[in-house]
Amino acid sequence: MTGTVPPLAIAPSRPSEDCRMADGPLVATSSAREVARAWERFAAGEDIETGVRPEILASWYRCRDQYEVDRKLDAAPAAPADVHRTDTSVIFTALGGLGAHAGQQRERGDAVVTVTDGDGRVLGAWGDPTTQRRAELHNLAPWSSWSEECTGTNGMGTSFEVSGPVAVTGPEDWCGAFHHWCWAG
């Protein structure tokens, strides 16, 4: 089924307030449990059409069938060596201060704010120090690559594949090791 996406049914798009970050996967709500079951079937090779938001399901198909991202990946790869381009410096100059300010506002909020370039390479990360250390275990740090092609479905990478903002919560992430994170891009 390479490169095609079947017709989709729309699942709820907003996680409930019961869906909080924990040590394990985010599966506190019935819709999150449904997504987790769908992910297990899909990751095992089954084609699915319902139970997952369309933008997430389309991402899963890209990750599995087009990009062939290993769903067992537990850390983002390092960004390519050519990352220090002029446009990268311009992006960081324009957005780095905003990212640092937003991260400072989240220092006690279990959150990390990142700035990436248009290829999903992290240029800077700020926020809660404890959360940042946990994020670094998955290489959510400067000079790592979080594009869908490299790291699967996630808020940063998937935001480059859709028109408009996207949130990826828990089991919506393509890689099982990231199921305890919530992302937005």
Short mmCIF file of the C-alpha atoms (twelve columns), coordinates in Angstrom:
data_MODEL
# 
_entry.id   MODEL 
# 
loop_
_atom_site.group_PDB 
_atom_site.id 
_atom_site.type_symbol 
_atom_site.label_atom_id 
_atom_site.label_alt_id 
_atom_site.label_comp_id 
_atom_site.label_asym_id 
_atom_site.label_seq_id 
_atom_site.Cartn_x 
_atom_site.Cartn_y 
_atom_site.Cartn_z 
_atom_site.pdbx_PDB_model_num 
ATOM 1   C CA . MET A 1   0.000   0.000  0.000  1 
ATOM 2   C CA . THR A 2   2.921   2.316  -0.633 1 
ATOM 3   C CA . GLY A 3   2.163   5.988  -1.139 1 
ATOM 4   C CA . THR A 4   -1.624  5.824  -0.871 1 
ATOM 5   C CA . VAL A 5   -3.928  6.564  1.987  1 
ATOM 6   C CA . PRO A 6   -7.353  4.889  2.271  1 
ATOM 7   C CA . PRO A 7   -10.544 6.840  2.953  1 
ATOM 8   C CA . LEU A 8   -10.521 8.103  6.510  1 
ATOM 9   C CA . ALA A 9   -13.045 8.473  9.290  1 
ATOM 10  C CA . ILE A 10  -12.494 11.345 11.681 1 
ATOM 11  C CA . ALA A 11  -11.733 10.523 15.313 1 
ATOM 12  C CA . PRO A 12  -11.935 13.152 18.062 1 
ATOM 13  C CA . SER A 13  -9.189  15.708 17.564 1 
ATOM 14  C CA . ARG A 14  -8.838  17.102 21.076 1 
ATOM 15  C CA . PRO A 15  -7.313  15.073 23.882 1 
ATOM 16  C CA . SER A 16  -9.324  15.315 27.072 1 
ATOM 17  C CA . GLU A 17  -8.048  16.876 30.265 1 
ATOM 18  C CA . ASP A 18  -7.639  13.326 31.634 1 
ATOM 19  C CA . CYS A 19  -4.745  12.797 29.192 1 
ATOM 20  C CA . ARG A 20  -1.726  13.920 31.204 1 
ATOM 21  C CA . MET A 21  1.968   13.171 30.822 1 
ATOM 22  C CA . ALA A 22  2.982   10.196 32.919 1 
ATOM 23  C CA . ASP A 23  5.768   7.667  33.062 1 
ATOM 24  C CA . GLY A 24  3.909   5.389  30.644 1 
ATOM 25  C CA . PRO A 25  2.049   5.940  27.392 1 
ATOM 26  C CA . LEU A 26  -0.755  8.476  27.319 1 
ATOM 27  C CA . VAL A 27  -3.802  6.232  27.191 1 
ATOM 28  C CA . ALA A 28  -6.011  7.730  29.900 1 
ATOM 29  C CA . THR A 29  -9.042  8.388  27.693 1 
ATOM 30  C CA . SER A 30  -11.154 5.994  25.655 1 
ATOM 31  C CA . SER A 31  -10.143 7.789  22.443 1 
ATOM 32  C CA . ALA A 32  -6.451  7.506  23.393 1 
ATOM 33  C CA . ARG A 33  -6.930  3.788  24.075 1 
ATOM 34  C CA . GLU A 34  -8.601  3.442  20.673 1 
ATOM 35  C CA . VAL A 35  -5.653  5.220  19.015 1 
ATOM 36  C CA . ALA A 36  -3.193  2.981  20.905 1 
ATOM 37  C CA . ARG A 37  -5.007  -0.142 19.667 1 
ATOM 38  C CA . ALA A 38  -5.079  1.267  16.118 1 
ATOM 39  C CA . TRP A 39  -1.335  2.045  16.317 1 
ATOM 40  C CA . GLU A 40  -0.566  -1.517 17.430 1 
ATOM 41  C CA . ARG A 41  -2.541  -2.988 14.517 1 
ATOM 42  C CA . PHE A 42  -1.099  -0.511 12.001 1 
ATOM 43  C CA . ALA A 43  2.492   -0.910 13.222 1 
ATOM 44  C CA . ALA A 44  2.071   -4.684 12.861 1 
ATOM 45  C CA . GLY A 45  1.290   -4.155 9.159  1 
ATOM 46  C CA . GLU A 46  -2.506  -3.969 9.108  1 
ATOM 47  C CA . ASP A 47  -4.110  -1.215 7.035  1 
ATOM 48  C CA . ILE A 48  -6.646  0.788  9.008  1 
ATOM 49  C CA . GLU A 49  -9.168  3.431  8.021  1 
ATOM 50  C CA . THR A 50  -10.841 4.577  11.247 1 
ATOM 51  C CA . GLY A 51  -10.119 5.465  14.852 1 
ATOM 52  C CA . VAL A 52  -7.316  7.950  14.164 1 
ATOM 53  C CA . ARG A 53  -7.427  11.584 13.047 1 
ATOM 54  C CA . PRO A 54  -6.848  11.871 9.270  1 
ATOM 55  C CA . GLU A 55  -3.621  13.892 9.526  1 
ATOM 56  C CA . ILE A 56  -2.160  11.348 11.963 1 
ATOM 57  C CA . LEU A 57  -3.185  8.342  9.877  1 
ATOM 58  C CA . ALA A 58  -1.734  9.952  6.741  1 
ATOM 59  C CA . SER A 59  1.502   10.512 8.678  1 
ATOM 60  C CA . TRP A 60  1.579   6.880  9.819  1 
ATOM 61  C CA . TYR A 61  1.244   5.746  6.208  1 
ATOM 62  C CA . ARG A 62  4.107   8.053  5.180  1 
ATOM 63  C CA . CYS A 63  6.272   6.835  8.057  1 
ATOM 64  C CA . ARG A 64  5.610   3.140  7.461  1 
ATOM 65  C CA . ASP A 65  5.290   2.897  3.690  1 
ATOM 66  C CA . GLN A 66  7.222   5.839  2.241  1 
ATOM 67  C CA . TYR A 67  9.913   6.818  4.759  1 
ATOM 68  C CA . GLU A 68  10.241  3.360  6.383  1 
ATOM 69  C CA . VAL A 69  10.862  4.861  9.833  1 
ATOM 70  C CA . ASP A 70  11.611  2.208  12.446 1 
ATOM 71  C CA . ARG A 71  8.700   2.355  14.928 1 
ATOM 72  C CA . LYS A 72  11.118  1.128  17.623 1 
ATOM 73  C CA . LEU A 73  13.331  4.206  17.240 1 
ATOM 74  C CA . ASP A 74  13.928  5.731  20.686 1 
ATOM 75  C CA . ALA A 75  16.053  8.775  19.840 1 
ATOM 76  C CA . ALA A 76  16.137  11.215 16.945 1 
ATOM 77  C CA . PRO A 77  19.153  10.967 14.679 1 
ATOM 78  C CA . ALA A 78  21.754  13.705 14.561 1 
ATOM 79  C CA . ALA A 79  21.109  16.367 11.941 1 
ATOM 80  C CA . PRO A 80  23.181  16.171 8.753  1 
ATOM 81  C CA . ALA A 81  26.551  17.917 8.824  1 
ATOM 82  C CA . ASP A 82  25.390  20.656 6.413  1 
ATOM 83  C CA . VAL A 83  23.079  22.040 9.114  1 
ATOM 84  C CA . HIS A 84  25.063  25.285 9.543  1 
ATOM 85  C CA . ARG A 85  23.637  27.031 6.499  1 
ATOM 86  C CA . THR A 86  22.900  30.739 6.209  1 
ATOM 87  C CA . ASP A 87  19.131  30.202 6.299  1 
ATOM 88  C CA . THR A 88  19.514  28.253 9.559  1 
ATOM 89  C CA . SER A 89  21.273  31.221 11.157 1 
ATOM 90  C CA . VAL A 90  18.551  33.561 9.921  1 
ATOM 91  C CA . ILE A 91  15.800  31.350 11.359 1 
ATOM 92  C CA . PHE A 92  17.566  31.077 14.699 1 
ATOM 93  C CA . THR A 93  18.173  34.831 14.813 1 
ATOM 94  C CA . ALA A 94  14.514  35.541 14.060 1 
ATOM 95  C CA . LEU A 95  12.967  32.905 16.331 1 
ATOM 96  C CA . GLY A 96  15.600  32.047 18.932 1 
ATOM 97  C CA . GLY A 97  14.688  34.931 21.219 1 
ATOM 98  C CA . LEU A 98  10.997  34.048 21.024 1 
ATOM 99  C CA . GLY A 99  11.774  30.403 21.745 1 
ATOM 100 C CA . ALA A 100 13.961  31.320 24.707 1 
ATOM 101 C CA . HIS A 101 11.266  33.637 26.074 1 
ATOM 102 C CA . ALA A 102 8.540   30.998 25.664 1 
ATOM 103 C CA . GLY A 103 10.809  28.386 27.251 1 
ATOM 104 C CA . GLN A 104 11.467  30.672 30.191 1 
ATOM 105 C CA . GLN A 105 7.706   30.981 30.680 1 
ATOM 106 C CA . ARG A 106 7.480   27.160 30.756 1 
ATOM 107 C CA . GLU A 107 10.396  26.523 33.155 1 
ATOM 108 C CA . ARG A 108 8.043   25.173 35.803 1 
ATOM 109 C CA . GLY A 109 5.493   23.677 33.441 1 
ATOM 110 C CA . ASP A 110 6.883   20.290 32.367 1 
ATOM 111 C CA . ALA A 111 7.390   21.619 28.838 1 
ATOM 112 C CA . VAL A 112 10.168  22.191 26.329 1 
ATOM 113 C CA . VAL A 113 9.980   24.782 23.553 1 
ATOM 114 C CA . THR A 114 12.045  24.193 20.426 1 
ATOM 115 C CA . VAL A 115 12.872  26.156 17.301 1 
ATOM 116 C CA . THR A 116 13.510  24.107 14.168 1 
ATOM 117 C CA . ASP A 117 14.423  24.957 10.625 1 
ATOM 118 C CA . GLY A 118 12.209  23.979 7.696  1 
ATOM 119 C CA . ASP A 119 13.797  20.528 7.557  1 
ATOM 120 C CA . GLY A 120 12.905  19.647 11.169 1 
ATOM 121 C CA . ARG A 121 16.395  20.194 12.581 1 
ATOM 122 C CA . VAL A 122 16.283  21.496 16.140 1 
ATOM 123 C CA . LEU A 123 18.174  24.792 16.418 1 
ATOM 124 C CA . GLY A 124 17.426  25.512 20.075 1 
ATOM 125 C CA . ALA A 125 15.489  24.084 23.033 1 
ATOM 126 C CA . TRP A 126 14.395  25.794 26.254 1 
ATOM 127 C CA . GLY A 127 12.072  25.051 29.150 1 
ATOM 128 C CA . ASP A 128 11.678  23.079 32.339 1 
ATOM 129 C CA . PRO A 129 15.162  21.696 33.207 1 
ATOM 130 C CA . THR A 130 13.878  18.272 34.329 1 
ATOM 131 C CA . THR A 131 11.723  17.867 31.224 1 
ATOM 132 C CA . GLN A 132 14.592  19.065 29.063 1 
ATOM 133 C CA . ARG A 133 16.887  16.375 30.505 1 
ATOM 134 C CA . ARG A 134 14.232  13.723 29.761 1 
ATOM 135 C CA . ALA A 135 13.837  15.123 26.241 1 
ATOM 136 C CA . GLU A 136 17.588  14.954 25.675 1 
ATOM 137 C CA . LEU A 137 17.453  11.185 26.333 1 
ATOM 138 C CA . HIS A 138 15.486  11.012 23.063 1 
ATOM 139 C CA . ASN A 139 17.859  13.512 21.424 1 
ATOM 140 C CA . LEU A 140 15.305  16.308 21.506 1 
ATOM 141 C CA . ALA A 141 18.152  18.774 21.568 1 
ATOM 142 C CA . PRO A 142 19.945  21.151 19.201 1 
ATOM 143 C CA . TRP A 143 21.334  19.592 16.023 1 
ATOM 144 C CA . SER A 144 18.965  16.621 16.034 1 
ATOM 145 C CA . SER A 145 16.540  15.845 13.207 1 
ATOM 146 C CA . TRP A 146 12.816  15.617 13.961 1 
ATOM 147 C CA . SER A 147 11.427  15.542 10.420 1 
ATOM 148 C CA . GLU A 148 8.854   12.829 9.759  1 
ATOM 149 C CA . GLU A 149 11.281  11.215 7.363  1 
ATOM 150 C CA . CYS A 150 13.868  10.828 10.141 1 
ATOM 151 C CA . THR A 151 11.841  10.415 13.335 1 
ATOM 152 C CA . GLY A 152 8.266   9.621  12.331 1 
ATOM 153 C CA . THR A 153 5.028   11.288 13.399 1 
ATOM 154 C CA . ASN A 154 5.683   14.104 15.898 1 
ATOM 155 C CA . GLY A 155 4.492   17.688 16.277 1 
ATOM 156 C CA . MET A 156 7.537   19.300 14.732 1 
ATOM 157 C CA . GLY A 157 8.018   16.992 11.761 1 
ATOM 158 C CA . THR A 158 4.358   16.464 10.987 1 
ATOM 159 C CA . SER A 159 3.726   20.223 11.002 1 
ATOM 160 C CA . PHE A 160 5.848   20.435 7.841  1 
ATOM 161 C CA . GLU A 161 3.689   17.814 6.121  1 
ATOM 162 C CA . VAL A 162 0.258   19.379 6.773  1 
ATOM 163 C CA . SER A 163 -1.161  22.821 6.163  1 
ATOM 164 C CA . GLY A 164 -1.579  24.539 9.502  1 
ATOM 165 C CA . PRO A 165 -0.759  23.625 13.077 1 
ATOM 166 C CA . VAL A 166 -0.809  20.053 14.328 1 
ATOM 167 C CA . ALA A 167 -0.795  18.405 17.744 1 
ATOM 168 C CA . VAL A 168 0.419   14.844 18.262 1 
ATOM 169 C CA . THR A 169 -0.486  13.232 21.563 1 
ATOM 170 C CA . GLY A 170 0.750   9.983  23.076 1 
ATOM 171 C CA . PRO A 171 0.021   6.941  20.907 1 
ATOM 172 C CA . GLU A 172 -0.490  9.123  17.825 1 
ATOM 173 C CA . ASP A 173 3.319   9.296  17.583 1 
ATOM 174 C CA . TRP A 174 4.747   6.780  15.113 1 
ATOM 175 C CA . CYS A 175 7.582   5.662  17.406 1 
ATOM 176 C CA . GLY A 176 6.460   3.795  20.515 1 
ATOM 177 C CA . ALA A 177 9.249   5.292  22.651 1 
ATOM 178 C CA . PHE A 178 7.656   8.735  22.214 1 
ATOM 179 C CA . HIS A 179 4.133   7.706  23.262 1 
ATOM 180 C CA . HIS A 180 4.501   9.510  26.595 1 
ATOM 181 C CA . TRP A 181 5.057   12.899 24.909 1 
ATOM 182 C CA . CYS A 182 2.604   15.497 23.627 1 
ATOM 183 C CA . TRP A 183 3.798   17.696 20.756 1 
ATOM 184 C CA . ALA A 184 2.573   20.704 18.841 1 
ATOM 185 C CA . GLY A 185 3.992   22.322 15.753 1 
# 
